[in-house]
Amino acid sequence: MEQAYNPYLPLDVYIPDGEPHVFGDRVYIYGSHDKSGGKVYCEGHYEVWSAPVEDLGNWRNEGISYLRWQDPSNADDRMQLWAPDVTQGPDGRYYLYYCFSFYPEIGVAVSDQPQGPFTFLGHVKNPDGTIYGKRSGDFMPFDPAVLTDDDGRVYLYSGFAPAGPKEMNIPQFSDEELAAMPEGMRDMARNLRETRFDEDSMCGELEADMITLKEEMHPLIPSGKHEKGTSFEGHPFFEASSIRKFNGKYYFVYSSYWSHELCWAVSDHPDRDFRFGGILVSNCDIGLNGRENPVNIPGNNHGGLIQVGTDYYVFYHRQTEGSEFSRQGCAEKITMRPDGSFEQTEITSCGLNGAPLAAKGSYPAAIACHLTDETVTGVIDYTDPIMQDQIQITSRQGISLITNIRNNAEIGYKYFLFEQAGQLLLELKGDFNGIISISHDLEGRNVIGEFNVSLDGDWRYYAAAITPSVGKQALYLHFSGAGIAELKQIAFL
């Protein structure tokens, strides 16, 4: 079996918003599809990946599952496919639910197999036959999630409810400003002019045809507009609906208005009476054991839960390339307590591996789960040039690197299983001159090795003796000096 690490798909693959589902003996990932150096969200067609349930390090590309222009509303290919979900309907077929760039429809496609390809079926309709989202008074359909319950009843979830830290003031762009935008961004800006955002997450039951609502969509989880006095105060709904059923209870996963965190709520019913549970994961570890400072570049988040045997995993995504348009899927094992509640899990480099990575051989530097410098804060604003110029994962000619490494930068990996490794090798490039110290602790108090570095613009290997250690350990690199460096790989000798 191959080792698994984060991100769990190849480093040149950008599948964020990952919804994991077990169908048969495989785990399937349904997500949107970003591009390296993307200019808007979700520029690619839907692409499905899968892995055997007994080997979550062995992912297979199942190919393109749905093309943007298969939906008649996007026949001219002007919009992007955003976060989808899939369910196996009562008839045994697989149903894909999706939306486009703030466009007021939820599309539905169907396939006889979980990996697709999917064929367009229709758009979700209100009980009166109108398209949900296009009738006067409808809220914006967004990030659909879907659940087929044990009794065969099917429930649809949706919602985008900016409030509090994610409040949106929609600018009324002039024709000249719209014309200057990239095409995808221009269409999204036009759609936003007509948008009526949700004030909560929304839920409704579907008819047997899988596209017609039996009832009007109704509020489920409060947003920041209605959080006061509820169990959701401080972590209300923003976006990224996801739903699962474990042990007879319904778990609703969503992104709160802090954006970097995925939270969970639980109920005895699929369509009402949810109560706040806690944080599942933050893509910068804020909230973990009371942490207030990020350990990674924060950004929006979307994912879901999965049970494989007796184990539970949470899927989420991270940001790369100084934007929110080139996101990569990550996953962690998560603990369910005996009472059915979840503990917040930490972000790691070993992810789905089930154990620390072996401190042997070489690894891409880009599997780092800790990236900080003096500018990294919990604020998410990728229009700020500071965020675009922070330490980050960048892809160049298909190779992922850590770039913009400056004085006081810290790069960390959790976890490795050390067995007396005697040297650490780094492949570096840039114009950096200084010292890189190595430690197992974030604070760098116990230095186990040190590099004296003088880079001249070309890729060079630097080796440093490290104090031998045994067992599960984190690995941190602490940079001190002048200039800017890039890191391609690390290796243990």
MOJO-V769063 format. One record per residue. RES is the residue in one letter. SS is DSSP state (helix for helix, strand for strand, loop for the rest). NEAR is the number of other ideal C-beta (glycine too) atoms within 8 Angstrom. D_FIRST is the distance of its C-alpha to the first C-alpha in Angstrom with 2 decimals. Layout:
res:RES ss:SS near:NEAR d_first:D_FIRST
res:RES ss:SS near:NEAR d_first:D_FIRST
This chain:
res:M ss:loop near:5 d_first:0.00
res:E ss:loop near:6 d_first:3.78
res:Q ss:loop near:9 d_first:6.61
res:A ss:loop near:11 d_first:9.07
res:Y ss:loop near:12 d_first:12.73
res:N ss:loop near:15 d_first:16.15
res:P ss:loop near:12 d_first:17.22
res:Y ss:loop near:13 d_first:14.13
res:L ss:loop near:10 d_first:15.32
res:P ss:loop near:4 d_first:16.19
res:L ss:loop near:9 d_first:19.06
res:D ss:loop near:7 d_first:21.57
res:V ss:loop near:10 d_first:21.10
res:Y ss:loop near:13 d_first:23.46
res:I ss:loop near:15 d_first:22.98
res:P ss:loop near:13 d_first:24.81
res:D ss:loop near:15 d_first:26.31
res:G ss:loop near:16 d_first:23.04
res:E ss:strand near:16 d_first:23.67
res:P ss:strand near:13 d_first:20.59
res:H ss:strand near:11 d_first:21.25
res:V ss:strand near:11 d_first:19.54
res:F ss:strand near:8 d_first:21.01
res:G ss:loop near:5 d_first:19.98
res:D ss:loop near:5 d_first:16.30
res:R ss:strand near:11 d_first:15.31
res:V ss:strand near:13 d_first:16.01
res:Y ss:strand near:15 d_first:18.46
res:I ss:strand near:15 d_first:19.75
res:Y ss:strand near:13 d_first:23.45
res:G ss:loop near:14 d_first:25.03
res:S ss:loop near:15 d_first:27.67
res:H ss:loop near:13 d_first:27.12
res:D ss:loop near:15 d_first:28.41
res:K ss:loop near:10 d_first:28.82
res:S ss:loop near:10 d_first:28.65
res:G ss:loop near:7 d_first:32.19
res:G ss:loop near:13 d_first:33.09
res:K ss:loop near:8 d_first:36.72
res:V ss:loop near:12 d_first:36.40
res:Y ss:loop near:11 d_first:33.77
res:C ss:loop near:12 d_first:31.57
res:E ss:loop near:12 d_first:32.81
res:G ss:loop near:10 d_first:30.21
res:H ss:loop near:10 d_first:29.98
res:Y ss:strand near:18 d_first:27.59
res:E ss:strand near:12 d_first:24.08
res:V ss:strand near:13 d_first:21.42
res:W ss:strand near:13 d_first:17.64
res:S ss:strand near:12 d_first:15.32
res:A ss:strand near:12 d_first:11.82
res:P ss:strand near:9 d_first:10.93
res:V ss:loop near:11 d_first:12.15
res:E ss:loop near:4 d_first:9.37
res:D ss:loop near:9 d_first:6.67
res:L ss:loop near:14 d_first:8.99
res:G ss:loop near:12 d_first:7.26
res:N ss:loop near:9 d_first:7.61
res:W ss:strand near:10 d_first:11.42
res:R ss:strand near:7 d_first:13.87
res:N ss:strand near:7 d_first:17.51
res:E ss:strand near:11 d_first:19.75
res:G ss:strand near:9 d_first:22.76
res:I ss:strand near:9 d_first:26.08
res:S ss:strand near:15 d_first:26.98
res:Y ss:strand near:14 d_first:30.48
res:L ss:loop near:7 d_first:32.93
res:R ss:helix near:11 d_first:35.27
res:W ss:helix near:8 d_first:38.37
res:Q ss:helix near:9 d_first:37.65
res:D ss:loop near:11 d_first:39.48
res:P ss:helix near:5 d_first:43.23
res:S ss:helix near:10 d_first:43.83
res:N ss:helix near:12 d_first:41.77
res:A ss:loop near:7 d_first:42.87
res:D ss:loop near:5 d_first:44.02
res:D ss:loop near:7 d_first:40.58
res:R ss:loop near:7 d_first:42.14
res:M ss:loop near:13 d_first:39.75
res:Q ss:loop near:12 d_first:36.08
res:L ss:strand near:14 d_first:33.76
res:W ss:loop near:14 d_first:32.93
res:A ss:loop near:14 d_first:30.50
res:P ss:loop near:15 d_first:29.92
res:D ss:strand near:12 d_first:28.76
res:V ss:strand near:14 d_first:28.07
res:T ss:strand near:12 d_first:29.00
res:Q ss:strand near:10 d_first:29.19
res:G ss:loop near:11 d_first:32.92
res:P ss:loop near:7 d_first:34.92
res:D ss:loop near:4 d_first:35.29
res:G ss:loop near:5 d_first:31.55
res:R ss:loop near:9 d_first:31.38
res:Y ss:strand near:15 d_first:29.47
res:Y ss:strand near:14 d_first:31.69
res:L ss:strand near:17 d_first:31.05
res:Y ss:strand near:15 d_first:33.33
res:Y ss:strand near:15 d_first:33.93
res:C ss:loop near:13 d_first:36.66
res:F ss:strand near:14 d_first:38.00
res:S ss:loop near:13 d_first:39.30
res:F ss:loop near:10 d_first:41.68
res:Y ss:loop near:10 d_first:43.00
res:P ss:loop near:12 d_first:44.52
res:E ss:loop near:14 d_first:42.51
res:I ss:loop near:14 d_first:39.33
res:G ss:strand near:14 d_first:38.12
res:V ss:strand near:15 d_first:36.47
res:A ss:strand near:14 d_first:34.58
res:V ss:strand near:11 d_first:33.19
res:S ss:strand near:14 d_first:30.69
res:D ss:loop near:4 d_first:29.91
res:Q ss:loop near:6 d_first:26.14
res:P ss:loop near:14 d_first:24.08
res:Q ss:loop near:10 d_first:22.98
res:G ss:loop near:15 d_first:26.60
res:P ss:loop near:8 d_first:28.56
res:F ss:loop near:13 d_first:31.05
res:T ss:strand near:8 d_first:34.82
res:F ss:strand near:10 d_first:37.39
res:L ss:strand near:9 d_first:39.11
res:G ss:strand near:8 d_first:41.42
res:H ss:strand near:11 d_first:42.02
res:V ss:loop near:18 d_first:42.15
res:K ss:strand near:12 d_first:45.79
res:N ss:loop near:11 d_first:48.00
res:P ss:loop near:9 d_first:49.81
res:D ss:loop near:5 d_first:52.83
res:G ss:loop near:6 d_first:50.94
res:T ss:loop near:8 d_first:50.78
res:I ss:strand near:11 d_first:47.55
res:Y ss:loop near:15 d_first:45.95
res:G ss:loop near:12 d_first:46.42
res:K ss:loop near:8 d_first:49.39
res:R ss:loop near:10 d_first:51.98
res:S ss:loop near:3 d_first:54.30
res:G ss:loop near:4 d_first:53.07
res:D ss:loop near:12 d_first:49.39
res:F ss:loop near:12 d_first:46.85
res:M ss:loop near:12 d_first:44.31
res:P ss:loop near:13 d_first:41.31
res:F ss:loop near:12 d_first:38.14
res:D ss:loop near:14 d_first:34.36
res:P ss:loop near:16 d_first:34.52
res:A ss:strand near:13 d_first:32.35
res:V ss:strand near:15 d_first:32.67
res:L ss:strand near:13 d_first:32.19
res:T ss:strand near:10 d_first:32.83
res:D ss:loop near:10 d_first:33.92
res:D ss:loop near:4 d_first:33.74
res:D ss:loop near:4 d_first:37.36
res:G ss:loop near:7 d_first:36.71
res:R ss:loop near:8 d_first:38.46
res:V ss:strand near:14 d_first:36.93
res:Y ss:strand near:14 d_first:37.36
res:L ss:strand near:16 d_first:37.24
res:Y ss:strand near:16 d_first:36.89
res:S ss:strand near:16 d_first:37.95
res:G ss:loop near:17 d_first:39.46
res:F ss:loop near:10 d_first:40.13
res:A ss:loop near:16 d_first:42.50
res:P ss:loop near:11 d_first:43.13
res:A ss:loop near:12 d_first:45.19
res:G ss:helix near:7 d_first:45.56
res:P ss:helix near:7 d_first:43.40
res:K ss:helix near:10 d_first:42.27
res:E ss:loop near:8 d_first:45.79
res:M ss:loop near:6 d_first:46.37
res:N ss:loop near:4 d_first:49.74
res:I ss:loop near:7 d_first:49.51
res:P ss:loop near:4 d_first:51.55
res:Q ss:loop near:5 d_first:53.88
res:F ss:loop near:8 d_first:53.13
res:S ss:loop near:6 d_first:55.97
res:D ss:helix near:6 d_first:55.77
res:E ss:helix near:6 d_first:55.66
res:E ss:helix near:8 d_first:52.71
res:L ss:helix near:11 d_first:50.82
res:A ss:helix near:7 d_first:51.55
res:A ss:loop near:5 d_first:50.09
res:M ss:loop near:10 d_first:46.68
res:P ss:loop near:7 d_first:43.65
res:E ss:helix near:7 d_first:43.94
res:G ss:helix near:13 d_first:41.12
res:M ss:helix near:10 d_first:42.46
res:R ss:helix near:11 d_first:45.98
res:D ss:helix near:11 d_first:45.24
res:M ss:helix near:12 d_first:43.49
res:A ss:helix near:11 d_first:46.54
res:R ss:helix near:8 d_first:48.83
res:N ss:helix near:12 d_first:46.94
res:L ss:helix near:9 d_first:47.15
res:R ss:helix near:8 d_first:50.93
res:E ss:loop near:6 d_first:51.01
res:T ss:loop near:10 d_first:48.29
res:R ss:loop near:7 d_first:49.06
res:F ss:loop near:10 d_first:46.19
res:D ss:loop near:13 d_first:45.13
res:E ss:loop near:10 d_first:46.42
res:D ss:strand near:14 d_first:43.66
res:S ss:strand near:16 d_first:40.52
res:M ss:strand near:13 d_first:41.62
res:C ss:strand near:13 d_first:40.77
res:G ss:strand near:13 d_first:42.22
res:E ss:strand near:10 d_first:41.64
res:L ss:strand near:15 d_first:41.26
res:E ss:loop near:8 d_first:43.13
res:A ss:loop near:5 d_first:41.52
res:D ss:loop near:6 d_first:41.72
res:M ss:loop near:11 d_first:38.96
res:I ss:loop near:11 d_first:41.09
res:T ss:strand near:10 d_first:44.29
res:L ss:strand near:15 d_first:44.61
res:K ss:loop near:8 d_first:46.41
res:E ss:loop near:8 d_first:47.72
res:E ss:loop near:7 d_first:48.23
res:M ss:loop near:11 d_first:45.30
res:H ss:strand near:9 d_first:45.98
res:P ss:strand near:10 d_first:44.87
res:L ss:strand near:14 d_first:41.93
res:I ss:strand near:14 d_first:40.85
res:P ss:strand near:11 d_first:43.53
res:S ss:strand near:18 d_first:43.32
res:G ss:loop near:14 d_first:44.97
res:K ss:loop near:9 d_first:48.26
res:H ss:loop near:11 d_first:48.20
res:E ss:loop near:12 d_first:46.06
res:K ss:loop near:5 d_first:49.04
res:G ss:loop near:4 d_first:49.51
res:T ss:loop near:10 d_first:46.20
res:S ss:loop near:5 d_first:43.06
res:F ss:loop near:12 d_first:41.45
res:E ss:loop near:9 d_first:43.82
res:G ss:loop near:5 d_first:42.04
res:H ss:loop near:11 d_first:38.95
res:P ss:loop near:18 d_first:40.41
res:F ss:strand near:15 d_first:38.85
res:F ss:strand near:16 d_first:38.55
res:E ss:strand near:13 d_first:36.04
res:A ss:strand near:15 d_first:32.48
res:S ss:strand near:14 d_first:32.98
res:S ss:strand near:15 d_first:30.05
res:I ss:strand near:14 d_first:30.42
res:R ss:strand near:12 d_first:28.40
res:K ss:strand near:11 d_first:29.53
res:F ss:strand near:11 d_first:28.05
res:N ss:loop near:4 d_first:29.85
res:G ss:loop near:5 d_first:33.00
res:K ss:strand near:10 d_first:33.38
res:Y ss:strand near:13 d_first:33.10
res:Y ss:strand near:13 d_first:31.29
res:F ss:strand near:16 d_first:32.49
res:V ss:strand near:16 d_first:30.54
res:Y ss:strand near:15 d_first:32.51
res:S ss:strand near:12 d_first:33.20
res:S ss:strand near:11 d_first:36.31
res:Y ss:loop near:14 d_first:39.01
res:W ss:loop near:10 d_first:37.31
res:S ss:loop near:14 d_first:34.80
res:H ss:loop near:14 d_first:31.94
res:E ss:strand near:16 d_first:31.21
res:L ss:strand near:16 d_first:29.83
res:C ss:strand near:14 d_first:31.85
res:W ss:strand near:13 d_first:31.82
res:A ss:strand near:13 d_first:34.75
res:V ss:strand near:12 d_first:35.06
res:S ss:strand near:12 d_first:37.55
res:D ss:loop near:6 d_first:38.42
res:H ss:loop near:7 d_first:39.25
res:P ss:loop near:11 d_first:37.45
res:D ss:loop near:9 d_first:40.46
res:R ss:loop near:6 d_first:42.36
res:D ss:loop near:6 d_first:42.73
res:F ss:loop near:11 d_first:39.64
res:R ss:strand near:8 d_first:39.73
res:F ss:strand near:10 d_first:37.90
res:G ss:strand near:10 d_first:34.95
res:G ss:strand near:10 d_first:33.68
res:I ss:strand near:12 d_first:31.27
res:L ss:strand near:15 d_first:27.59
res:V ss:strand near:15 d_first:26.61
res:S ss:strand near:16 d_first:28.56
res:N ss:loop near:15 d_first:27.05
res:C ss:loop near:12 d_first:29.11
res:D ss:loop near:11 d_first:28.93
res:I ss:loop near:14 d_first:32.65
res:G ss:loop near:9 d_first:33.57
res:L ss:helix near:11 d_first:30.77
res:N ss:helix near:3 d_first:32.75
res:G ss:helix near:5 d_first:35.85
res:R ss:loop near:9 d_first:34.67
res:E ss:loop near:5 d_first:37.16
res:N ss:loop near:7 d_first:35.95
res:P ss:loop near:13 d_first:32.93
res:V ss:loop near:13 d_first:29.98
res:N ss:loop near:14 d_first:29.06
res:I ss:loop near:13 d_first:30.99
res:P ss:loop near:14 d_first:31.89
res:G ss:loop near:13 d_first:32.17
res:N ss:loop near:12 d_first:32.15
res:N ss:loop near:15 d_first:29.34
res:H ss:loop near:15 d_first:28.17
res:G ss:loop near:17 d_first:25.31
res:G ss:strand near:11 d_first:24.67
res:L ss:strand near:16 d_first:23.20
res:I ss:strand near:13 d_first:20.74
res:Q ss:strand near:11 d_first:20.08
res:V ss:strand near:10 d_first:16.88
res:G ss:loop near:5 d_first:17.85
res:T ss:loop near:3 d_first:19.77
res:D ss:strand near:7 d_first:18.14
res:Y ss:strand near:13 d_first:19.77
res:Y ss:strand near:15 d_first:18.76
res:V ss:strand near:16 d_first:21.21
res:F ss:strand near:14 d_first:20.84
res:Y ss:strand near:16 d_first:23.33
res:H ss:strand near:15 d_first:24.05
res:R ss:strand near:15 d_first:25.33
res:Q ss:strand near:15 d_first:28.08
res:T ss:loop near:15 d_first:28.06
res:E ss:loop near:13 d_first:30.83
res:G ss:loop near:10 d_first:33.62
res:S ss:loop near:10 d_first:33.89
res:E ss:loop near:8 d_first:32.64
res:F ss:loop near:12 d_first:32.16
res:S ss:loop near:14 d_first:28.79
res:R ss:strand near:15 d_first:26.45
res:Q ss:strand near:15 d_first:22.66
res:G ss:strand near:16 d_first:20.57
res:C ss:strand near:14 d_first:19.01
res:A ss:strand near:15 d_first:17.85
res:E ss:strand near:15 d_first:18.01
res:K ss:strand near:9 d_first:17.69
res:I ss:strand near:13 d_first:21.33
res:T ss:loop near:8 d_first:23.39
res:M ss:strand near:8 d_first:25.78
res:R ss:loop near:8 d_first:28.64
res:P ss:loop near:3 d_first:30.31
res:D ss:loop near:4 d_first:33.03
res:G ss:loop near:9 d_first:30.72
res:S ss:loop near:9 d_first:30.98
res:F ss:strand near:12 d_first:28.25
res:E ss:loop near:8 d_first:28.06
res:Q ss:loop near:11 d_first:27.75
res:T ss:loop near:12 d_first:24.37
res:E ss:loop near:8 d_first:24.06
res:I ss:loop near:15 d_first:22.40
res:T ss:loop near:10 d_first:19.61
res:S ss:loop near:12 d_first:17.44
res:C ss:loop near:14 d_first:14.26
res:G ss:helix near:13 d_first:14.92
res:L ss:helix near:13 d_first:12.25
res:N ss:helix near:11 d_first:9.88
res:G ss:loop near:6 d_first:11.60
res:A ss:loop near:6 d_first:12.53
res:P ss:loop near:10 d_first:14.18
res:L ss:strand near:14 d_first:12.70
res:A ss:strand near:9 d_first:13.14
res:A ss:loop near:11 d_first:16.68
res:K ss:loop near:6 d_first:15.93
res:G ss:strand near:6 d_first:16.23
res:S ss:strand near:7 d_first:17.24
res:Y ss:strand near:11 d_first:16.70
res:P ss:strand near:8 d_first:18.82
res:A ss:helix near:14 d_first:21.73
res:A ss:helix near:9 d_first:21.62
res:I ss:helix near:11 d_first:18.91
res:A ss:loop near:12 d_first:21.84
res:C ss:loop near:12 d_first:22.69
res:H ss:strand near:13 d_first:26.18
res:L ss:strand near:16 d_first:28.69
res:T ss:strand near:10 d_first:32.34
res:D ss:loop near:13 d_first:35.67
res:E ss:loop near:5 d_first:39.24
res:T ss:loop near:8 d_first:39.43
res:V ss:loop near:11 d_first:36.42
res:T ss:loop near:6 d_first:37.79
res:G ss:loop near:11 d_first:36.95
res:V ss:loop near:6 d_first:39.21
res:I ss:loop near:10 d_first:37.70
res:D ss:loop near:6 d_first:39.94
res:Y ss:loop near:11 d_first:38.41
res:T ss:loop near:3 d_first:41.92
res:D ss:loop near:8 d_first:42.66
res:P ss:helix near:5 d_first:42.37
res:I ss:helix near:7 d_first:41.16
res:M ss:helix near:12 d_first:37.88
res:Q ss:helix near:9 d_first:37.45
res:D ss:loop near:8 d_first:37.97
res:Q ss:loop near:12 d_first:35.77
res:I ss:loop near:14 d_first:32.72
res:Q ss:strand near:13 d_first:30.03
res:I ss:strand near:14 d_first:26.98
res:T ss:strand near:12 d_first:28.43
res:S ss:strand near:15 d_first:27.21
res:R ss:strand near:6 d_first:29.15
res:Q ss:loop near:4 d_first:28.76
res:G ss:loop near:5 d_first:25.25
res:I ss:strand near:7 d_first:24.19
res:S ss:strand near:11 d_first:23.80
res:L ss:strand near:13 d_first:25.88
res:I ss:strand near:14 d_first:27.47
res:T ss:strand near:10 d_first:31.18
res:N ss:strand near:10 d_first:34.54
res:I ss:strand near:15 d_first:33.78
res:R ss:loop near:12 d_first:37.15
res:N ss:loop near:9 d_first:38.92
res:N ss:loop near:8 d_first:37.57
res:A ss:loop near:12 d_first:34.26
res:E ss:strand near:14 d_first:31.28
res:I ss:strand near:15 d_first:27.61
res:G ss:strand near:14 d_first:25.05
res:Y ss:strand near:16 d_first:21.35
res:K ss:strand near:11 d_first:20.13
res:Y ss:strand near:12 d_first:18.33
res:F ss:strand near:13 d_first:17.20
res:L ss:strand near:12 d_first:16.78
res:F ss:strand near:12 d_first:19.49
res:E ss:strand near:8 d_first:20.01
res:Q ss:loop near:7 d_first:23.31
res:A ss:loop near:13 d_first:22.50
res:G ss:loop near:7 d_first:25.92
res:Q ss:strand near:10 d_first:26.02
res:L ss:strand near:14 d_first:24.96
res:L ss:strand near:12 d_first:25.33
res:L ss:strand near:14 d_first:26.33
res:E ss:strand near:13 d_first:27.06
res:L ss:strand near:15 d_first:30.18
res:K ss:strand near:11 d_first:32.95
res:G ss:strand near:11 d_first:36.20
res:D ss:loop near:9 d_first:39.53
res:F ss:loop near:15 d_first:38.53
res:N ss:strand near:9 d_first:40.34
res:G ss:strand near:11 d_first:39.61
res:I ss:strand near:10 d_first:37.31
res:I ss:strand near:14 d_first:33.69
res:S ss:strand near:12 d_first:33.11
res:I ss:strand near:15 d_first:29.80
res:S ss:strand near:13 d_first:29.39
res:H ss:loop near:9 d_first:27.15
res:D ss:loop near:9 d_first:29.72
res:L ss:loop near:10 d_first:30.69
res:E ss:loop near:5 d_first:34.32
res:G ss:loop near:11 d_first:33.76
res:R ss:loop near:6 d_first:36.05
res:N ss:loop near:7 d_first:34.01
res:V ss:strand near:9 d_first:33.40
res:I ss:strand near:9 d_first:30.95
res:G ss:strand near:11 d_first:31.59
res:E ss:strand near:9 d_first:33.53
res:F ss:strand near:11 d_first:33.80
res:N ss:strand near:5 d_first:37.20
res:V ss:strand near:13 d_first:36.68
res:S ss:strand near:5 d_first:39.13
res:L ss:loop near:13 d_first:37.74
res:D ss:loop near:6 d_first:39.82
res:G ss:loop near:6 d_first:38.11
res:D ss:loop near:5 d_first:35.61
res:W ss:loop near:7 d_first:31.95
res:R ss:strand near:9 d_first:31.91
res:Y ss:strand near:8 d_first:29.57
res:Y ss:strand near:10 d_first:30.60
res:A ss:strand near:9 d_first:29.36
res:A ss:strand near:12 d_first:30.40
res:A ss:strand near:6 d_first:30.21
res:I ss:loop near:12 d_first:28.72
res:T ss:loop near:5 d_first:29.62
res:P ss:loop near:8 d_first:26.89
res:S ss:loop near:11 d_first:25.35
res:V ss:strand near:6 d_first:22.90
res:G ss:strand near:6 d_first:20.85
res:K ss:strand near:7 d_first:19.88
res:Q ss:strand near:12 d_first:22.07
res:A ss:strand near:11 d_first:22.85
res:L ss:strand near:13 d_first:23.84
res:Y ss:strand near:15 d_first:26.98
res:L ss:strand near:12 d_first:28.92
res:H ss:strand near:11 d_first:32.64
res:F ss:strand near:16 d_first:34.79
res:S ss:strand near:9 d_first:38.51
res:G ss:strand near:10 d_first:40.74
res:A ss:strand near:6 d_first:42.29
res:G ss:loop near:11 d_first:40.94
res:I ss:loop near:10 d_first:37.73
res:A ss:strand near:14 d_first:34.35
res:E ss:strand near:11 d_first:31.07
res:L ss:strand near:14 d_first:27.64
res:K ss:strand near:11 d_first:24.95
res:Q ss:strand near:10 d_first:22.27
res:I ss:strand near:13 d_first:21.78
res:A ss:strand near:10 d_first:20.45
res:F ss:strand near:12 d_first:20.49
res:L ss:loop near:8 d_first:22.31
